[in-house]
Amino acid sequence: MKKVVALVVLLWAVHAQTPAKTRFLAVYSVAHPPDQLTAAEKAILQQHAAYLKSLADRHIVTWAGHTNDPTEPHGYAEVEASETDARRYIANDPAVKAGIFHASVESFDEVVH
């Protein structure tokens, strides 16, 4: 019985020290009109897509996409991580770092799936 209690206490202690993962919605908006993107910026957008794919492969981003508005598109990504990590992942996005996108990160609760 003592071993079981010790195991439960140990598991609880490990869980209590692990930052809670929760869902965050990253909202991307363009810094300037899409029709004014340079060739270099378009290449960075390819890096942005590859970056989100790498996060999805690691089960950090569960889905991502964008609106089809040609003049003012917005992108969205659901991130499952601690708040600190979610903000860090989005801040390290190549398109955000290059200033092509502005991004915000908000806590997110799914209502219907």
N, CA, C and O atoms as a GROMACS GRO file, in nm:
protein
  452
    1MET      N    1   0.083  -0.120   0.000
    1MET     CA    2   0.000   0.000   0.000
    1MET      C    3   0.087   0.125   0.000
    1MET      O    4   0.056   0.222  -0.069
    2LYS      N    5   0.196   0.124   0.077
    2LYS     CA    6   0.283   0.240   0.083
    2LYS      C    7   0.343   0.270  -0.055
    2LYS      O    8   0.362   0.386  -0.092
    3LYS      N    9   0.373   0.163  -0.131
    3LYS     CA   10   0.431   0.182  -0.265
    3LYS      C   11   0.329   0.249  -0.357
    3LYS      O   12   0.365   0.335  -0.437
    4VAL      N   13   0.204   0.210  -0.347
    4VAL     CA   14   0.100   0.269  -0.430
    4VAL      C   15   0.082   0.416  -0.396
    4VAL      O   16   0.074   0.500  -0.485
    5VAL      N   17   0.078   0.448  -0.268
    5VAL     CA   18   0.064   0.587  -0.224
    5VAL      C   19   0.184   0.669  -0.272
    5VAL      O   20   0.167   0.780  -0.322
    6ALA      N   21   0.305   0.612  -0.257
    6ALA     CA   22   0.425   0.683  -0.301
    6ALA      C   23   0.421   0.708  -0.452
    6ALA      O   24   0.461   0.815  -0.497
    7LEU      N   25   0.374   0.612  -0.530
    7LEU     CA   26   0.364   0.627  -0.675
    7LEU      C   27   0.262   0.735  -0.711
    7LEU      O   28   0.288   0.817  -0.799
    8VAL      N   29   0.149   0.736  -0.645
    8VAL     CA   30   0.046   0.837  -0.670
    8VAL      C   31   0.100   0.976  -0.638
    8VAL      O   32   0.079   1.071  -0.714
    9VAL      N   33   0.169   0.990  -0.526
    9VAL     CA   34   0.226   1.119  -0.487
    9VAL      C   35   0.330   1.162  -0.589
    9VAL      O   36   0.334   1.279  -0.627
   10LEU      N   37   0.414   1.070  -0.634
   10LEU     CA   38   0.517   1.102  -0.734
   10LEU      C   39   0.453   1.147  -0.864
   10LEU      O   40   0.494   1.248  -0.921
   11LEU      N   41   0.355   1.075  -0.912
   11LEU     CA   42   0.287   1.113  -1.037
   11LEU      C   43   0.220   1.249  -1.023
   11LEU      O   44   0.226   1.331  -1.115
   12TRP      N   45   0.156   1.274  -0.910
   12TRP     CA   46   0.093   1.404  -0.888
   12TRP      C   47   0.198   1.514  -0.889
   12TRP      O   48   0.175   1.620  -0.948
   13ALA      N   49   0.313   1.492  -0.825
   13ALA     CA   50   0.419   1.593  -0.819
   13ALA      C   51   0.474   1.624  -0.958
   13ALA      O   52   0.498   1.740  -0.991
   14VAL      N   53   0.494   1.521  -1.039
   14VAL     CA   54   0.542   1.542  -1.176
   14VAL      C   55   0.439   1.620  -1.256
   14VAL      O   56   0.472   1.714  -1.326
   15HIS      N   57   0.313   1.580  -1.244
   15HIS     CA   58   0.206   1.650  -1.316
   15HIS      C   59   0.194   1.795  -1.271
   15HIS      O   60   0.173   1.884  -1.354
   16ALA      N   61   0.207   1.820  -1.143
   16ALA     CA   62   0.194   1.956  -1.090
   16ALA      C   63   0.306   2.047  -1.140
   16ALA      O   64   0.287   2.168  -1.149
   17GLN      N   65   0.422   1.990  -1.172
   17GLN     CA   66   0.535   2.070  -1.217
   17GLN      C   67   0.536   2.089  -1.368
   17GLN      O   68   0.612   2.171  -1.419
   18THR      N   69   0.454   2.015  -1.440
   18THR     CA   70   0.448   2.025  -1.585
   18THR      C   71   0.351   2.136  -1.621
   18THR      O   72   0.235   2.133  -1.579
   19PRO      N   73   0.396   2.236  -1.701
   19PRO     CA   74   0.304   2.343  -1.739
   19PRO      C   75   0.183   2.286  -1.814
   19PRO      O   76   0.198   2.201  -1.902
   20ALA      N   77   0.067   2.333  -1.779
   20ALA     CA   78  -0.055   2.284  -1.841
   20ALA      C   79  -0.060   2.324  -1.988
   20ALA      O   80  -0.032   2.438  -2.024
   21LYS      N   81  -0.098   2.227  -2.071
   21LYS     CA   82  -0.120   2.258  -2.212
   21LYS      C   83  -0.266   2.299  -2.226
   21LYS      O   84  -0.355   2.239  -2.166
   22THR      N   85  -0.287   2.398  -2.303
   22THR     CA   86  -0.422   2.442  -2.331
   22THR      C   87  -0.424   2.488  -2.476
   22THR      O   88  -0.321   2.485  -2.543
   23ARG      N   89  -0.537   2.530  -2.522
   23ARG     CA   90  -0.551   2.571  -2.662
   23ARG      C   91  -0.541   2.722  -2.674
   23ARG      O   92  -0.596   2.798  -2.594
   24PHE      N   93  -0.470   2.763  -2.777
   24PHE     CA   94  -0.458   2.904  -2.810
   24PHE      C   95  -0.486   2.921  -2.958
   24PHE      O   96  -0.453   2.835  -3.040
   25LEU      N   97  -0.546   3.032  -2.991
   25LEU     CA   98  -0.572   3.066  -3.130
   25LEU      C   99  -0.476   3.176  -3.170
   25LEU      O  100  -0.479   3.286  -3.113
   26ALA      N  101  -0.392   3.147  -3.267
   26ALA     CA  102  -0.304   3.248  -3.324
   26ALA      C  103  -0.378   3.311  -3.440
   26ALA      O  104  -0.428   3.241  -3.528
   27VAL      N  105  -0.385   3.443  -3.441
   27VAL     CA  106  -0.452   3.517  -3.548
   27VAL      C  107  -0.347   3.601  -3.618
   27VAL      O  108  -0.283   3.688  -3.558
   28TYR      N  109  -0.330   3.573  -3.747
   28TYR     CA  110  -0.232   3.644  -3.829
   28TYR      C  111  -0.302   3.747  -3.915
   28TYR      O  112  -0.409   3.720  -3.971
   29SER      N  113  -0.244   3.865  -3.927
   29SER     CA  114  -0.294   3.965  -4.022
   29SER      C  115  -0.174   4.019  -4.098
   29SER      O  116  -0.063   4.026  -4.045
   30VAL      N  117  -0.198   4.058  -4.223
   30VAL     CA  118  -0.088   4.105  -4.308
   30VAL      C  119  -0.048   4.246  -4.269
   30VAL      O  120  -0.132   4.328  -4.232
   31ALA      N  121   0.081   4.274  -4.276
   31ALA     CA  122   0.133   4.406  -4.241
   31ALA      C  123   0.110   4.507  -4.352
   31ALA      O  124   0.099   4.627  -4.327
   32HIS      N  125   0.102   4.459  -4.477
   32HIS     CA  126   0.073   4.546  -4.591
   32HIS      C  127  -0.001   4.464  -4.696
   32HIS      O  128  -0.003   4.341  -4.687
   33PRO      N  129  -0.062   4.529  -4.795
   33PRO     CA  130  -0.146   4.457  -4.892
   33PRO      C  131  -0.071   4.341  -4.958
   33PRO      O  132   0.046   4.355  -4.996
   34PRO      N  133  -0.138   4.225  -4.971
   34PRO     CA  134  -0.075   4.107  -5.027
   34PRO      C  135  -0.020   4.127  -5.169
   34PRO      O  136   0.079   4.064  -5.208
   35ASP      N  137  -0.084   4.215  -5.246
   35ASP     CA  138  -0.037   4.236  -5.384
   35ASP      C  139   0.093   4.316  -5.389
   35ASP      O  140   0.149   4.338  -5.497
   36GLN      N  141   0.142   4.361  -5.274
   36GLN     CA  142   0.268   4.434  -5.268
   36GLN      C  143   0.383   4.350  -5.212
   36GLN      O  144   0.491   4.402  -5.184
   37LEU      N  145   0.360   4.220  -5.197
   37LEU     CA  146   0.466   4.133  -5.146
   37LEU      C  147   0.579   4.122  -5.248
   37LEU      O  148   0.555   4.108  -5.368
   38THR      N  149   0.701   4.128  -5.199
   38THR     CA  150   0.818   4.111  -5.285
   38THR      C  151   0.846   3.962  -5.302
   38THR      O  152   0.788   3.878  -5.232
   39ALA      N  153   0.934   3.930  -5.394
   39ALA     CA  154   0.973   3.790  -5.414
   39ALA      C  155   1.035   3.733  -5.287
   39ALA      O  156   1.011   3.617  -5.252
   40ALA      N  157   1.115   3.812  -5.218
   40ALA     CA  158   1.177   3.767  -5.093
   40ALA      C  159   1.070   3.739  -4.987
   40ALA      O  160   1.081   3.641  -4.913
   41GLU      N  161   0.969   3.824  -4.978
   41GLU     CA  162   0.861   3.804  -4.881
   41GLU      C  163   0.779   3.680  -4.916
   41GLU      O  164   0.736   3.606  -4.827
   42LYS      N  165   0.758   3.657  -5.044
   42LYS     CA  166   0.685   3.536  -5.086
   42LYS      C  167   0.764   3.411  -5.046
   42LYS      O  168   0.704   3.310  -5.008
   43ALA      N  169   0.895   3.417  -5.054
   43ALA     CA  170   0.979   3.304  -5.012
   43ALA      C  171   0.965   3.281  -4.862
   43ALA      O  172   0.965   3.168  -4.815
   44ILE      N  173   0.955   3.390  -4.786
   44ILE     CA  174   0.938   3.378  -4.641
   44ILE      C  175   0.801   3.317  -4.609
   44ILE      O  176   0.788   3.245  -4.510
   45LEU      N  177   0.701   3.346  -4.691
   45LEU     CA  178   0.569   3.284  -4.670
   45LEU      C  179   0.577   3.133  -4.688
   45LEU      O  180   0.506   3.059  -4.621
   46GLN      N  181   0.664   3.086  -4.778
   46GLN     CA  182   0.686   2.942  -4.793
   46GLN      C  183   0.749   2.885  -4.666
   46GLN      O  184   0.716   2.775  -4.623
   47GLN      N  185   0.841   2.961  -4.607
   47GLN     CA  186   0.903   2.920  -4.480
   47GLN      C  187   0.798   2.916  -4.369
   47GLN      O  188   0.800   2.828  -4.283
   48HIS      N  189   0.707   3.014  -4.371
   48HIS     CA  190   0.597   3.020  -4.274
   48HIS      C  191   0.513   2.892  -4.283
   48HIS      O  192   0.482   2.831  -4.180
   49ALA      N  193   0.476   2.853  -4.404
   49ALA     CA  194   0.396   2.732  -4.422
   49ALA      C  195   0.472   2.608  -4.374
   49ALA      O  196   0.414   2.521  -4.309
   50ALA      N  197   0.601   2.601  -4.405
   50ALA     CA  198   0.682   2.487  -4.361
   50ALA      C  199   0.696   2.485  -4.209
   50ALA      O  200   0.697   2.378  -4.148
   51TYR      N  201   0.706   2.603  -4.148
   51TYR     CA  202   0.717   2.614  -4.003
   51TYR      C  203   0.590   2.561  -3.937
   51TYR      O  204   0.597   2.482  -3.843
   52LEU      N  205   0.473   2.605  -3.986
   52LEU     CA  206   0.347   2.556  -3.929
   52LEU      C  207   0.333   2.406  -3.949
   52LEU      O  208   0.284   2.336  -3.860
   53LYS      N  209   0.376   2.356  -4.064
   53LYS     CA  210   0.372   2.211  -4.091
   53LYS      C  211   0.460   2.137  -3.991
   53LYS      O  212   0.422   2.031  -3.941
   54SER      N  213   0.578   2.193  -3.961
   54SER     CA  214   0.668   2.126  -3.865
   54SER      C  215   0.605   2.124  -3.725
   54SER      O  216   0.620   2.026  -3.652
   55LEU      N  217   0.534   2.230  -3.688
   55LEU     CA  218   0.465   2.233  -3.559
   55LEU      C  219   0.349   2.133  -3.559
   55LEU      O  220   0.321   2.070  -3.457
   56ALA      N  221   0.281   2.120  -3.672
   56ALA     CA  222   0.172   2.022  -3.682
   56ALA      C  223   0.226   1.880  -3.673
   56ALA      O  224   0.165   1.794  -3.610
   57ASP      N  225   0.341   1.856  -3.736
   57ASP     CA  226   0.402   1.723  -3.729
   57ASP      C  227   0.438   1.685  -3.586
   57ASP      O  228   0.442   1.567  -3.552
   58ARG      N  229   0.463   1.784  -3.502
   58ARG     CA  230   0.497   1.762  -3.361
   58ARG      C  231   0.374   1.772  -3.270
   58ARG      O  232   0.386   1.768  -3.148
   59HIS      N  233   0.254   1.785  -3.331
   59HIS     CA  234   0.126   1.792  -3.259
   59HIS      C  235   0.117   1.915  -3.170
   59HIS      O  236   0.052   1.913  -3.065
   60ILE      N  237   0.181   2.023  -3.213
   60ILE     CA  238   0.172   2.151  -3.142
   60ILE      C  239   0.063   2.236  -3.207
   60ILE      O  240  -0.020   2.295  -3.138
   61VAL      N  241   0.063   2.242  -3.339
   61VAL     CA  242  -0.044   2.307  -3.415
   61VAL      C  243  -0.139   2.196  -3.459
   61VAL      O  244  -0.098   2.099  -3.522
   62THR      N  245  -0.268   2.211  -3.424
   62THR     CA  246  -0.365   2.107  -3.460
   62THR      C  247  -0.433   2.137  -3.593
   62THR      O  248  -0.475   2.044  -3.662
   63TRP      N  249  -0.444   2.262  -3.628
   63TRP     CA  250  -0.494   2.302  -3.760
   63TRP      C  251  -0.451   2.445  -3.787
   63TRP      O  252  -0.425   2.522  -3.695
   64ALA      N  253  -0.446   2.479  -3.914
   64ALA     CA  254  -0.411   2.616  -3.954
   64ALA      C  255  -0.473   2.642  -4.090
   64ALA      O  256  -0.495   2.550  -4.169
   65GLY      N  257  -0.500   2.767  -4.117
   65GLY     CA  258  -0.557   2.804  -4.246
   65GLY      C  259  -0.570   2.954  -4.257
   65GLY      O  260  -0.527   3.029  -4.169
   66HIS      N  261  -0.629   2.997  -4.367
   66HIS     CA  262  -0.645   3.142  -4.390
   66HIS      C  263  -0.776   3.169  -4.460
   66HIS      O  264  -0.836   3.081  -4.522
   67THR      N  265  -0.820   3.292  -4.449
   67THR     CA  266  -0.940   3.335  -4.521
   67THR      C  267  -0.903   3.359  -4.667
   67THR      O  268  -0.785   3.369  -4.701
   68ASN      N  269  -1.002   3.369  -4.751
   68ASN     CA  270  -0.978   3.387  -4.894
   68ASN      C  271  -0.998   3.530  -4.942
   68ASN      O  272  -1.011   3.554  -5.062
   69ASP      N  273  -1.001   3.624  -4.852
   69ASP     CA  274  -1.015   3.765  -4.887
   69ASP      C  275  -0.885   3.810  -4.956
   69ASP      O  276  -0.779   3.810  -4.893
   70PRO      N  277  -0.890   3.847  -5.084
   70PRO     CA  278  -0.767   3.881  -5.156
   70PRO      C  279  -0.703   4.012  -5.110
   70PRO      O  280  -0.583   4.033  -5.133
   71THR      N  281  -0.779   4.099  -5.047
   71THR     CA  282  -0.723   4.229  -5.009
   71THR      C  283  -0.680   4.236  -4.863
   71THR      O  284  -0.588   4.310  -4.828
   72GLU      N  285  -0.745   4.157  -4.777
   72GLU     CA  286  -0.712   4.162  -4.635
   72GLU      C  287  -0.730   4.023  -4.572
   72GLU      O  288  -0.816   4.003  -4.487
   73PRO      N  289  -0.647   3.926  -4.615
   73PRO     CA  290  -0.662   3.790  -4.561
   73PRO      C  291  -0.614   3.783  -4.416
   73PRO      O  292  -0.530   3.861  -4.372
   74HIS      N  293  -0.670   3.688  -4.346
   74HIS     CA  294  -0.627   3.658  -4.209
   74HIS      C  295  -0.595   3.510  -4.201
   74HIS      O  296  -0.658   3.428  -4.268
   75GLY      N  297  -0.497   3.476  -4.118
   75GLY     CA  298  -0.462   3.337  -4.096
   75GLY      C  299  -0.492   3.299  -3.953
   75GLY      O  300  -0.495   3.384  -3.864
   76TYR      N  301  -0.515   3.170  -3.933
   76TYR     CA  302  -0.548   3.119  -3.800
   76TYR      C  303  -0.474   2.988  -3.777
   76TYR      O  304  -0.456   2.908  -3.870
   77ALA      N  305  -0.432   2.966  -3.656
   77ALA     CA  306  -0.371   2.839  -3.618
   77ALA      C  307  -0.410   2.807  -3.474
   77ALA      O  308  -0.404   2.894  -3.387
   78GLU      N  309  -0.449   2.684  -3.451
   78GLU     CA  310  -0.476   2.641  -3.315
   78GLU      C  311  -0.348   2.578  -3.261
   78GLU      O  312  -0.292   2.486  -3.321
   79VAL      N  313  -0.304   2.627  -3.146
   79VAL     CA  314  -0.180   2.582  -3.085
   79VAL      C  315  -0.214   2.518  -2.951
   79VAL      O  316  -0.284   2.577  -2.869
   80GLU      N  317  -0.163   2.396  -2.929
   80GLU     CA  318  -0.181   2.330  -2.800
   80GLU      C  319  -0.046   2.331  -2.728
   80GLU      O  320   0.045   2.257  -2.765
   81ALA      N  321  -0.036   2.414  -2.626
   81ALA     CA  322   0.089   2.432  -2.552
   81ALA      C  323   0.059   2.515  -2.428
   81ALA      O  324  -0.054   2.559  -2.407
   82SER      N  325   0.161   2.536  -2.348
   82SER     CA  326   0.146   2.632  -2.239
   82SER      C  327   0.137   2.771  -2.304
   82SER      O  328   0.175   2.787  -2.420
   83GLU      N  329   0.088   2.868  -2.231
   83GLU     CA  330   0.076   3.002  -2.288
   83GLU      C  331   0.213   3.057  -2.329
   83GLU      O  332   0.226   3.117  -2.436
   84THR      N  333   0.312   3.036  -2.245
   84THR     CA  334   0.447   3.084  -2.277
   84THR      C  335   0.498   3.021  -2.406
   84THR      O  336   0.552   3.090  -2.492
   85ASP      N  337   0.481   2.890  -2.418
   85ASP     CA  338   0.528   2.821  -2.538
   85ASP      C  339   0.449   2.863  -2.661
   85ASP      O  340   0.507   2.882  -2.768
   86ALA      N  341   0.318   2.877  -2.647
   86ALA     CA  342   0.235   2.917  -2.762
   86ALA      C  343   0.280   3.053  -2.815
   86ALA      O  344   0.294   3.073  -2.936
   87ARG      N  345   0.303   3.146  -2.725
   87ARG     CA  346   0.349   3.279  -2.767
   87ARG      C  347   0.488   3.272  -2.831
   87ARG      O  348   0.516   3.343  -2.927
   88ARG      N  349   0.574   3.186  -2.778
   88ARG     CA  350   0.709   3.171  -2.833
   88ARG      C  351   0.703   3.109  -2.972
   88ARG      O  352   0.772   3.154  -3.064
   89TYR      N  353   0.620   3.005  -2.989
   89TYR     CA  354   0.609   2.942  -3.121
   89TYR      C  355   0.566   3.044  -3.226
   89TYR      O  356   0.623   3.049  -3.335
   90ILE      N  357   0.466   3.124  -3.195
   90ILE     CA  358   0.416   3.221  -3.293
   90ILE      C  359   0.516   3.334  -3.314
   90ILE      O  360   0.534   3.378  -3.427
   91ALA      N  361   0.582   3.380  -3.210
   91ALA     CA  362   0.684   3.485  -3.224
   91ALA      C  363   0.800   3.438  -3.312
   91ALA      O  364   0.865   3.519  -3.378
   92ASN      N  365   0.827   3.306  -3.312
   92ASN     CA  366   0.937   3.252  -3.392
   92ASN      C  367   0.896   3.216  -3.535
   92ASN      O  368   0.978   3.167  -3.612
   93ASP      N  369   0.772   3.239  -3.569
   93ASP     CA  370   0.726   3.215  -3.706
   93ASP      C  371   0.806   3.306  -3.801
   93ASP      O  372   0.815   3.426  -3.775
   94PRO      N  373   0.863   3.252  -3.908
   94PRO     CA  374   0.945   3.334  -3.998
   94PRO      C  375   0.872   3.458  -4.053
   94PRO      O  376   0.934   3.563  -4.068
   95ALA      N  377   0.743   3.446  -4.082
   95ALA     CA  378   0.669   3.560  -4.137
   95ALA      C  379   0.642   3.666  -4.031
   95ALA      O  380   0.635   3.785  -4.063
   96VAL      N  381   0.629   3.626  -3.907
   96VAL     CA  382   0.612   3.722  -3.798
   96VAL      C  383   0.745   3.791  -3.771
   96VAL      O  384   0.751   3.913  -3.757
   97LYS      N  385   0.852   3.712  -3.765
   97LYS     CA  386   0.985   3.769  -3.740
   97LYS      C  387   1.025   3.867  -3.851
   97LYS      O  388   1.094   3.966  -3.824
   98ALA      N  389   0.982   3.840  -3.974
   98ALA     CA  390   1.018   3.928  -4.087
   98ALA      C  391   0.926   4.049  -4.097
   98ALA      O  392   0.950   4.138  -4.179
   99GLY      N  393   0.821   4.054  -4.013
   99GLY     CA  394   0.729   4.168  -4.017
   99GLY      C  395   0.626   4.161  -4.127
   99GLY      O  396   0.556   4.259  -4.153
  100ILE      N  397   0.614   4.047  -4.194
  100ILE     CA  398   0.513   4.031  -4.299
  100ILE      C  399   0.375   4.016  -4.235
  100ILE      O  400   0.276   4.068  -4.286
  101PHE      N  401   0.370   3.944  -4.123
  101PHE     CA  402   0.246   3.924  -4.049
  101PHE      C  403   0.259   3.985  -3.911
  101PHE      O  404   0.366   3.986  -3.850
  102HIS      N  405   0.147   4.037  -3.863
  102HIS     CA  406   0.129   4.068  -3.722
  102HIS      C  407   0.053   3.948  -3.667
  102HIS      O  408  -0.030   3.890  -3.737
  103ALA      N  409   0.079   3.911  -3.544
  103ALA     CA  410   0.008   3.795  -3.488
  103ALA      C  411  -0.029   3.823  -3.343
  103ALA      O  412   0.044   3.886  -3.268
  104SER      N  413  -0.146   3.772  -3.307
  104SER     CA  414  -0.189   3.775  -3.168
  104SER      C  415  -0.216   3.630  -3.126
  104SER      O  416  -0.244   3.544  -3.209
  105VAL      N  417  -0.207   3.606  -2.997
  105VAL     CA  418  -0.230   3.473  -2.943
  105VAL      C  419  -0.332   3.487  -2.831
  105VAL      O  420  -0.310   3.560  -2.734
  106GLU      N  421  -0.442   3.418  -2.844
  106GLU     CA  422  -0.552   3.426  -2.748
  106GLU      C  423  -0.588   3.287  -2.697
  106GLU      O  424  -0.582   3.190  -2.772
  107SER      N  425  -0.624   3.278  -2.569
  107SER     CA  426  -0.675   3.153  -2.514
  107SER      C  427  -0.800   3.115  -2.591
  107SER      O  428  -0.878   3.202  -2.631
  108PHE      N  429  -0.819   2.985  -2.613
  108PHE     CA  430  -0.923   2.940  -2.705
  108PHE      C  431  -0.992   2.815  -2.650
  108PHE      O  432  -0.924   2.721  -2.609
  109ASP      N  433  -1.123   2.815  -2.650
  109ASP     CA  434  -1.201   2.698  -2.614
  109ASP      C  435  -1.285   2.655  -2.732
  109ASP      O  436  -1.361   2.735  -2.788
  110GLU      N  437  -1.270   2.530  -2.771
  110GLU     CA  438  -1.350   2.476  -2.880
  110GLU      C  439  -1.490   2.450  -2.828
  110GLU      O  440  -1.507   2.395  -2.719
  111VAL      N  441  -1.592   2.488  -2.905
  111VAL     CA  442  -1.730   2.468  -2.864
  111VAL      C  443  -1.789   2.347  -2.936
  111VAL      O  444  -1.859   2.266  -2.875
  112VAL      N  445  -1.762   2.335  -3.064
  112VAL     CA  446  -1.816   2.225  -3.144
  112VAL      C  447  -1.703   2.170  -3.228
  112VAL      O  448  -1.620   2.245  -3.281
  113HIS      N  449  -1.698   2.037  -3.242
  113HIS     CA  450  -1.597   1.973  -3.326
  113HIS      C  451  -1.663   1.877  -3.420
  113HIS      O  452  -1.596   1.812  -3.500
   0.00000   0.00000   0.00000
